[in-house]
Amino acid sequence: MSNIIEDFYYGNIEPQELTTEITPRLKKKLSELVKKEEELAAKLSDEEKEKFANYASKYNEFSSISISDGFVSGFRFGARFTYDTFVANSKGGV
């Protein structure tokens, strides 16, 4: 049996790769986003397109950090759940 902690340590598990499947709901939203970006780009000058690309890049950086923070918070929450389930309750006898 594989040990998930060792697999994670040795890089055999990449959390970001576990959700690579694009669901129909996500695919629809991505299609809508691309359509809106194309509509906007058609109305912008080259200078405005550059500014928008810079904005989108900064937003992507922000989003990446935010998603990472959410992952860490969720992981910690799960660890607290596990601790409470297996350790804290064994101390009180419940």
C-alpha positions as CSV (number, residue, x, y, z in Angstrom):
1,M,0.0,0.0,0.0
2,S,1.3,3.4,-0.9
3,N,1.9,6.0,1.7
4,I,0.4,9.3,0.6
5,I,2.7,11.4,2.7
6,E,5.8,9.8,1.2
7,D,4.3,10.1,-2.3
8,F,3.6,13.8,-1.7
9,Y,7.1,14.3,-0.3
10,Y,8.8,12.6,-3.2
11,G,6.8,14.6,-5.7
12,N,4.6,11.7,-6.9
13,I,1.5,13.7,-6.1
14,E,0.9,17.1,-7.7
15,P,-2.3,18.6,-6.2
16,Q,-2.7,21.0,-9.1
17,E,-2.7,18.0,-11.5
18,L,-5.5,16.3,-9.6
19,T,-8.1,18.7,-11.1
20,T,-7.0,18.9,-14.7
21,E,-10.3,17.6,-16.0
22,I,-12.3,20.5,-17.4
23,T,-15.9,19.9,-16.4
24,P,-18.7,20.9,-18.8
25,R,-19.7,23.7,-16.4
26,L,-16.1,25.0,-16.4
27,K,-15.7,24.6,-20.2
28,K,-18.9,26.7,-20.7
29,K,-17.6,29.5,-18.4
30,L,-14.2,29.4,-20.2
31,S,-15.9,29.7,-23.6
32,E,-17.9,32.7,-22.3
33,L,-14.8,34.3,-21.0
34,V,-12.9,33.9,-24.3
35,K,-15.9,35.3,-26.2
36,K,-16.0,38.4,-24.0
37,E,-12.2,38.9,-24.3
38,E,-12.4,38.7,-28.1
39,E,-15.3,41.2,-28.1
40,L,-13.3,43.6,-25.9
41,A,-10.1,43.2,-27.9
42,A,-11.9,44.1,-31.1
43,K,-12.8,47.5,-29.6
44,L,-9.4,48.3,-28.1
45,S,-6.4,50.1,-29.7
46,D,-3.0,48.5,-29.6
47,E,-2.0,50.6,-26.5
48,E,-5.3,49.6,-24.7
49,K,-4.7,46.0,-25.6
50,E,-1.3,46.1,-24.0
51,K,-2.7,47.7,-20.9
52,F,-5.5,45.1,-20.7
53,A,-2.9,42.3,-21.2
54,N,-0.9,43.8,-18.3
55,Y,-4.0,43.9,-16.1
56,A,-4.9,40.3,-17.0
57,S,-1.4,39.2,-16.1
58,K,-1.6,41.0,-12.7
59,Y,-5.0,39.5,-12.1
60,N,-3.7,36.0,-12.9
61,E,-0.8,36.5,-10.4
62,F,-3.3,37.6,-7.8
63,S,-5.6,34.6,-8.6
64,S,-2.8,32.2,-8.4
65,I,-1.7,33.4,-4.9
66,S,-5.4,33.4,-3.8
67,I,-5.9,29.8,-5.0
68,S,-2.7,28.7,-3.3
69,D,-3.8,30.4,0.0
70,G,-7.2,28.6,-0.3
71,F,-5.5,25.3,-0.8
72,V,-3.2,25.7,2.2
73,S,-6.2,26.8,4.4
74,G,-8.3,23.8,3.2
75,F,-5.4,21.5,3.9
76,R,-4.9,22.8,7.4
77,F,-8.7,22.6,8.0
78,G,-8.6,19.0,6.9
79,A,-5.7,18.3,9.2
80,R,-7.5,19.8,12.1
81,F,-10.5,17.7,11.3
82,T,-8.3,14.6,11.3
83,Y,-6.6,15.5,14.5
84,D,-9.9,16.1,16.2
85,T,-11.3,12.8,14.9
86,F,-8.4,10.6,15.8
87,V,-6.4,12.3,18.6
88,A,-8.5,14.9,20.5
89,N,-11.5,12.5,21.0
90,S,-9.3,9.7,22.2
91,K,-8.1,11.8,25.1
92,G,-11.6,12.5,26.4
93,G,-13.0,9.0,26.0
94,V,-15.8,9.9,23.6
